[in-house]
Amino acid sequence: MRTVALSVNGRPAAAPVAARTSLADYLRETLSLTGTHVGCEHGVCGACTVLIDGVPARSCITFAAACEGASVTTIEGLEADPVTDALRAAFSRHHGLQCGFCTPAMLVTARDIVTRLPDADEARIRAELSGNLCRCTGYVGIVAAIREVLAAAPAAPRQVERALGPVGARTPEPARTGPEAPSAQPAPSSIAAQESDTDGAADIAAQDWDQVLKDGTRLAQSFTVTFPPSTVWRFFADAGRVAGCMPGARVSALGVTDGGRQSVRGEVRVKLGPIVSAFGGVAEIETDEAAMSGTVRGLGRDANSDSRARAVIRYDVADADSGTPGGTRVDVTLAFLLSGTLAQIGRSGLVRDVADHVTRQFVRNLEAALSGTPAAAPEADVLDAGAAARSVLGARLLRFFRRLFGRG
């Protein structure tokens, strides 16, 4: 048990909670805020949606311990909110509620749409509502209610603070061949001229990375490639080339901080069902050439979904075991925190399966790039997390039926 201190509906709250306690259970059982409903408990139905630091999040898959110092707003905290008042009235006029189980979270999401997307059309509203399931209404009245409130207040102010300024426009990396790679401090190549990135360093320095390591989802991945460690290490020193092997990743600019560390600006495009998010942000890379290891600290946000991410990645390059003579073993550990719409893919089991799938793609692309055959490693424009998860689930089902019928 540990005592977690946070703000709930504008009031300080502190109580001892177990590490496994979800924010939804904390709100309902400890604070008696039962307007937050619990349905699937897997982050799918959206009935538990609340605002964490102004951003909608699934409270059933968010640990209360991870909300230390955060500002949480439930439906009870929106009782005197003028936008929510207008939505309640519009929901009543358009018959946007029947059994009412989904309504509190639906209002939280609807408020986010109105305050964040003043020009949203019906298609965009329906896409934004796709994470909130309603079994009664068919959504027609809910959509009509949101459109009515948007029409009455087209200039509704945004309520969400932005963690990062805009990043530069994407610039594709030119084609490069052969395993030859730059020195440990890469040449700027043609992505963008290297320059001092003091703003990026300030963004990174302002983050609580200990919280990411302590409370974030943690993953460990290892893989081998059939090239010597020195070649792989030189390749990893060029963030642009590494990004070219990662599905959905793009680098727009390289820089150097005042402390001499490499700074990277770019984006990662992630697709989950109807939602396509482009996490634009900045990362800082600290390397130890003697140990052939590096640490990447990065943060980004998606302007469309108000999802935010912070991540710490450590990688170690070493000789492979006897199974790959002359090859290289790369060990990667990752800790990350997600908030907003895409927090629903933060469940560790799902993320591990998707990470395994993406790692296999990355290794294939890395081998191709090192061998000088970039045509064999096409870049994916978007990381389709949903397709990756379906691929993994399909493989699991196949193994299950094989065991069931004694075929493997």
Disulfide bonds with the S-S distance in Angstrom:
none
